[in-house]
């Protein structure tokens, strides 16, 4: 009878060829994701109509809290700045930093995160193309784009040529931060890092709504796609483990 071994967690530094190959793969995937998303900006009227539908749906559910949340943030410039920083620096800089750490020290968790992001990102692009949605800041709801008004860093990190302004649904800011948070929690050996992993998706979920970049339902959709990606990544991981055991 074949005995299956538990999934190994590599702690020794990864070989340089593995690191270079994975870096090239991730960079190519990020470029394709941004380029496709930037080139598929759809009809503004359709995006506005879909935004109206989402707002009505949220009101029906009683979860249309976008204006209320921004009203809590608006009186304090400090709180606004924190929300903006979470939105800007808690996404791509945090993702890249985490992946660099994981690819070097925790290859199993890195591959899991990579696969989960690839799957959820591909699904997200399909939704962006087929169901464009104007974000709250562009939907005529009287909400302010605090990120653009107070910081230029975001437009440097994500140039307009690579950004689809009407890709609010789903919020991969929220979904991917959930994946990164789970990866940090799985790989971390310290309580502090585990707390960071737990806090990341919660803070991002609040930030994307408070800065008028996403609706609550966008956050829910982004989390759902991330969990689908995570499920696929775990299935692939178990399949590889069975193959090694055999």
C-alpha positions as CSV (number, residue, x, y, z in Angstrom):
1,X,0.0,0.0,0.0
2,X,1.4,3.4,-1.0
3,X,1.8,5.8,1.9
4,X,1.2,9.4,1.1
5,X,3.5,11.9,2.7
6,X,2.4,15.2,4.1
7,X,3.0,18.2,2.0
8,X,6.6,19.5,2.5
9,X,7.3,23.1,3.5
10,X,10.7,24.1,2.1
11,X,12.7,26.3,4.4
12,X,16.0,26.3,2.6
13,X,16.5,29.0,0.1
14,X,15.2,28.1,-3.3
15,X,17.7,27.4,-6.2
16,X,18.4,30.5,-8.3
17,X,17.1,29.0,-11.5
18,X,13.8,28.2,-9.9
19,X,13.6,31.8,-8.5
20,X,14.4,33.3,-11.9
21,X,12.0,31.1,-13.8
22,X,9.1,31.9,-11.4
23,X,10.0,35.6,-11.5
24,X,9.8,35.7,-15.3
25,X,6.5,33.7,-15.2
26,X,4.9,36.0,-12.7
27,X,6.1,39.2,-14.5
28,X,4.7,37.9,-17.8
29,X,1.4,37.0,-16.2
30,X,1.1,40.5,-14.5
31,X,1.9,42.2,-17.8
32,X,-0.7,40.2,-19.7
33,X,-3.3,40.8,-17.0
34,X,-2.9,44.5,-17.1
35,X,-2.6,44.7,-20.8
36,X,-5.7,42.7,-21.5
37,X,-7.6,44.6,-18.8
38,X,-6.5,48.0,-20.1
39,X,-7.4,47.1,-23.7
40,X,-10.9,45.8,-22.9
41,X,-12.4,49.0,-21.6
42,X,-16.0,48.7,-22.6
43,X,-19.0,51.0,-23.2
44,X,-19.3,53.7,-20.6
45,X,-23.1,53.6,-20.9
46,X,-23.1,49.9,-20.3
47,X,-20.8,50.3,-17.3
48,X,-23.0,53.0,-15.9
49,X,-26.1,50.9,-16.4
50,X,-24.5,48.0,-14.6
51,X,-23.4,50.2,-11.8
52,X,-27.0,51.4,-11.4
53,X,-28.2,47.8,-11.2
54,X,-25.6,47.0,-8.5
55,X,-26.6,50.0,-6.5
56,X,-30.3,49.0,-6.7
57,X,-29.3,45.4,-5.7
58,X,-27.4,46.6,-2.7
59,X,-30.2,48.8,-1.6
60,X,-32.6,45.9,-1.8
61,X,-30.2,43.9,0.4
62,X,-29.6,46.8,2.7
63,X,-25.8,46.8,2.2
64,X,-25.4,50.1,0.3
65,X,-22.9,51.5,2.8
66,X,-20.4,53.1,0.4
67,X,-21.5,56.7,1.2
68,X,-21.7,56.0,5.0
69,X,-18.3,54.5,5.1
70,X,-16.7,57.4,3.2
71,X,-18.6,59.8,5.5
72,X,-16.8,58.2,8.4
73,X,-13.4,58.6,6.7
74,X,-13.8,62.0,5.2
75,X,-13.6,64.2,8.3
76,X,-10.1,63.0,9.1
77,X,-7.3,63.6,6.7
78,X,-5.2,61.1,8.6
79,X,-7.8,58.4,8.3
80,X,-8.2,59.2,4.6
81,X,-4.5,58.9,4.1
82,X,-4.4,55.6,5.9
83,X,-7.2,54.3,3.6
84,X,-5.4,55.5,0.5
85,X,-2.1,53.9,1.6
86,X,-3.8,50.6,2.3
87,X,-5.4,50.8,-1.2
88,X,-2.1,51.7,-2.9
89,X,0.7,50.1,-1.0
90,X,-1.4,47.2,0.4
91,X,-2.0,45.8,-3.1
92,X,0.8,45.4,-5.7
93,X,3.7,46.3,-3.4
94,X,2.5,43.9,-0.8
95,X,1.8,41.2,-3.3
96,X,5.3,41.5,-4.9
97,X,7.0,41.7,-1.6
98,X,5.2,38.6,-0.3
99,X,5.9,36.6,-3.5
100,X,9.6,37.5,-3.4
101,X,9.8,36.2,0.2
102,X,7.7,33.1,-0.6
103,X,9.6,32.1,-3.8
104,X,12.9,32.3,-1.9
105,X,11.9,30.6,1.4
106,X,8.5,28.9,1.1
107,X,8.2,27.4,-2.4
108,X,5.1,25.3,-1.7
109,X,3.1,28.3,-0.4
110,X,4.5,30.4,-3.3
111,X,3.3,28.0,-6.0
112,X,-0.1,27.8,-4.2
113,X,-0.4,31.6,-4.2
114,X,0.8,31.9,-7.8
115,X,-1.8,29.4,-9.1
116,X,-4.6,30.9,-7.1
117,X,-3.9,34.3,-8.5
118,X,-3.6,33.0,-12.0
119,X,-6.9,31.3,-11.8
120,X,-8.8,34.1,-10.1
121,X,-7.2,36.7,-12.3
122,X,-8.2,34.9,-15.5
123,X,-11.8,34.6,-14.2
124,X,-11.7,38.3,-13.2
125,X,-10.7,39.4,-16.7
126,X,-13.7,37.4,-18.1
127,X,-16.0,39.4,-15.8
128,X,-14.3,42.7,-16.7
129,X,-14.9,42.1,-20.4
130,X,-18.4,40.7,-20.1
131,X,-19.8,42.9,-17.3
132,X,-18.2,46.3,-17.2
133,X,-19.1,48.3,-14.1
134,X,-18.5,52.0,-13.3
135,X,-16.9,52.3,-9.8
136,X,-18.7,54.4,-7.2
137,X,-16.4,57.3,-7.9
138,X,-17.6,57.4,-11.5
139,X,-21.2,56.4,-11.0
140,X,-22.6,59.8,-10.1
141,X,-23.2,58.9,-6.5
142,X,-21.5,62.0,-5.1
143,X,-18.6,60.0,-3.8
144,X,-15.0,61.3,-3.9
145,X,-12.0,59.4,-5.4
146,X,-9.7,60.0,-2.4
147,X,-6.9,58.0,-3.9
148,X,-6.5,60.2,-7.0
149,X,-7.2,63.4,-5.2
150,X,-4.6,62.9,-2.5
151,X,-1.9,60.7,-4.1
152,X,-0.1,60.4,-7.4
153,X,1.6,57.2,-6.4
154,X,-1.3,55.0,-7.6
155,X,-1.1,56.4,-11.2
156,X,2.7,55.7,-11.1
157,X,2.1,52.1,-10.0
158,X,-0.8,51.6,-12.4
159,X,-0.4,53.8,-15.5
160,X,-3.7,54.8,-17.2
161,X,-2.7,52.8,-20.3
162,X,-2.9,49.6,-18.2
163,X,-6.0,50.4,-16.3
164,X,-9.6,49.8,-17.2
165,X,-11.6,52.4,-15.3
166,X,-14.8,50.4,-15.6
167,X,-13.5,47.1,-14.1
168,X,-15.0,47.6,-10.7
169,X,-16.5,44.1,-10.6
170,X,-15.0,42.0,-9.1
171,X,-12.6,43.7,-6.6
172,X,-9.3,41.8,-7.1
173,X,-7.8,44.3,-4.7
174,X,-9.8,42.5,-2.0
175,X,-9.6,39.0,-3.5
176,X,-5.9,39.0,-4.0
177,X,-5.2,40.5,-0.7
178,X,-7.1,37.6,0.8
179,X,-4.9,35.2,-1.1
180,X,-1.8,37.0,0.0
181,X,-3.0,37.1,3.6
182,X,-3.7,33.4,3.6
183,X,-0.2,32.7,2.2
184,X,1.5,34.9,4.8
185,X,-0.5,33.1,7.5
186,X,0.4,29.7,6.2
187,X,4.2,30.5,5.8
188,X,4.7,32.7,8.8
189,X,6.4,31.4,11.9
190,X,5.8,34.6,14.0
191,X,2.6,35.8,15.6
192,X,3.1,39.3,14.2
193,X,3.2,38.1,10.6
194,X,0.2,35.9,11.1
195,X,-1.7,38.9,12.4
196,X,-0.6,40.8,9.3
197,X,-1.9,38.0,7.2
198,X,-5.3,38.1,8.9
199,X,-5.5,41.9,8.9
200,X,-4.6,42.5,5.2
201,X,-7.9,41.4,3.5
202,X,-10.0,43.1,6.2
203,X,-8.3,46.4,5.8
204,X,-8.3,46.2,2.0
205,X,-12.0,45.4,2.0
206,X,-12.7,48.6,4.0
207,X,-10.3,50.7,2.0
208,X,-11.6,49.9,-1.4
209,X,-15.1,50.9,-0.4
210,X,-14.1,54.0,1.7
211,X,-12.0,55.4,-1.2
212,X,-15.0,54.9,-3.6
213,X,-13.2,52.5,-5.9
214,X,-15.5,49.5,-5.3
215,X,-19.0,48.5,-4.1
216,X,-19.6,46.0,-1.3
217,X,-20.8,43.5,-3.8
218,X,-17.5,43.9,-5.7
219,X,-15.6,42.9,-2.6
220,X,-17.9,39.8,-2.1
221,X,-17.3,38.8,-5.8
222,X,-13.6,39.4,-5.5
223,X,-13.4,37.2,-2.4
224,X,-15.5,34.5,-4.1
225,X,-13.2,34.4,-7.1
226,X,-10.1,34.3,-4.8
227,X,-11.6,31.3,-3.0
228,X,-12.2,29.5,-6.3
229,X,-8.6,30.1,-7.2
230,X,-7.4,28.9,-3.8
231,X,-9.5,25.7,-4.2
232,X,-8.0,25.0,-7.6
233,X,-4.5,25.7,-6.3
234,X,-5.0,23.3,-3.4
235,X,-6.3,20.6,-5.7
236,X,-3.2,21.0,-7.9
237,X,-1.0,20.9,-4.8
238,X,-2.6,17.6,-3.6
239,X,-2.3,16.2,-7.1
240,X,1.4,16.9,-7.3
241,X,1.9,15.4,-3.8
242,X,0.1,12.2,-4.8
243,X,2.3,12.1,-7.9
244,X,5.5,12.4,-5.8
245,X,4.3,9.7,-3.4
246,X,3.6,7.3,-6.2
